[in-house]
Amino acid sequence: MLLLAACSGGSKQPDKPQPPQDLEKAAIERGLVRNPADTDVAGLYARDTDRICIVPDEELGYRIGAFVDYGDRITCSGSGRASRVGEALHIEFGEDGSCSFDAKYDGDKIAFPGALPDGCNKFCAKRASYAGLEVARLSESAAEAAAMRDANGKRLCGGAN
């Protein structure tokens, strides 16, 4: 009987430990966090007085505008084009490409990097900067995004002023 038990493989090998699941993936699976792959980036984003608008554009992919206002005319205001690859949002302000960078998009928030090309300074007055700008989605409406204006009344994502 002992011989039979020894040959039957009765001793169980310990299970291999499973790697911990990525918290973000687990939250997406449970519906706690929006899956960035399933959302369109178009819409209006804001935090305090900072604003970003993104609208679809057949030729450019997306038109983007960003406005930062620290008061006392310490502002940034610019528009350009954007394209999305997964969680990366490639942004180019202006026509010459000197303000070109990748921002992070998680389905609800857009976060600009902490260091930006020097070409982005021309869109800002005094000590203002786009560096580190982080905004959350206010609306998925392209019409609301197209209506966003800067402090001078310029529509950053829309057509005519």
Secondary structure, DSSP 8 states (H G I E B T S, - for coil): -HHHHHHTT-S-----------HHHHHHHTTSS--GGGS---EEEEETTEEEEEEEETTTEEEEEEEEE-STT-EEEEEEEEEEETTEEEEEESSSSSEEEEEEE-SSEEE--SS--GGGGGGB-TT---TT-EEEEEE--HHHHHT-B-TT--BSSSS--
